[in-house]
Amino acid sequence: MRKVIESVFLEVFKREADGDPLPDITETMILLDSGLDSLGFAILVVELEGRLGFDPFSLSEEAFYPQTFGEFIEFYEKNKP
């Protein structure tokens, strides 16, 4: 799942980040510093739902706001149907 999330993140970043250099994607990358704005993250979640077939933010019973890329991936893994 990590490879899919990373791949989709980079696809969205390339479209939305206006030519900014690609970020170094690590577990500790701070999402707010990744170069994507809130619209970019919304697009990322929608595209991941299309690829993975689920949206963990809709499935989760608790609100969660991942801070790092590692937390983002972990959230997807923990809330997979």
N, C-alpha and C positions, 0 to 999 in steps of 0.2 A: 504494500500500500504506500510505503514511503516514496518509492520511485515514481508512482503515479502522481502523488501530491506534489513532489518536487518538480516534475515535468510540467504539470499544469500551472504551478506557481510561476515558473520561468516563462511559459507561453503568455500568461496574463501580464507579467511584468514587462515583457518586450513590447506588448501592445499599448500598455497604459503608462509607462514611465518616461515617455518623451525622450528616448535616446540616452537615458541615464545608464551608466555601466551596470552590468549584472552584479547583484550582490553575491557575496560568498555565503552560500547556504550552509549553515551549521545548526546543530541542536540549540545553541545559545543565541542565535541571531534574534535580536529584538524585533518583533513584528512592526512596531511603530517606526523603526529605523530602516526597514527593508526597502523603502522606496515606493511602496503601494499606499495609496490613500484609502479612505473608507469605501469609496466606490470600487476601487480595485479589489479590495477584499470581498466585497459583495459579489463581484463578478467571479472571483476565485471560488467562492463557496457554491455558486450556481453551476459553474463549470465542473467542479468536483462532484456535485450531485449527479450531473449528467454522465460522468465517467464511472463513478462508483455505485450509483444507484440509490444513494441515501444522503440525507442532510443531518449530521449529528446534532446540529443546533436546534432542529425541530424535534428530534427524537429524545434529546436529553430532558430529564425532568427538572434539572437545575440550570440556572443561568451560569455560563462559564465564559470568561474572556481570556483566552490564552495570551500570554505575554511573549513567549518565545516560539520559534519554529518547532522545536522539540515538543513543547506543550500542545501546539496545534496538531501535530501528527498523533501524539498520544491521545488527544481528545477524539480524533477520528477513529483510532483503533479501539478505544474503550466503548464507543457508542455505535459500533457497527452492528446492524441488526443480525 
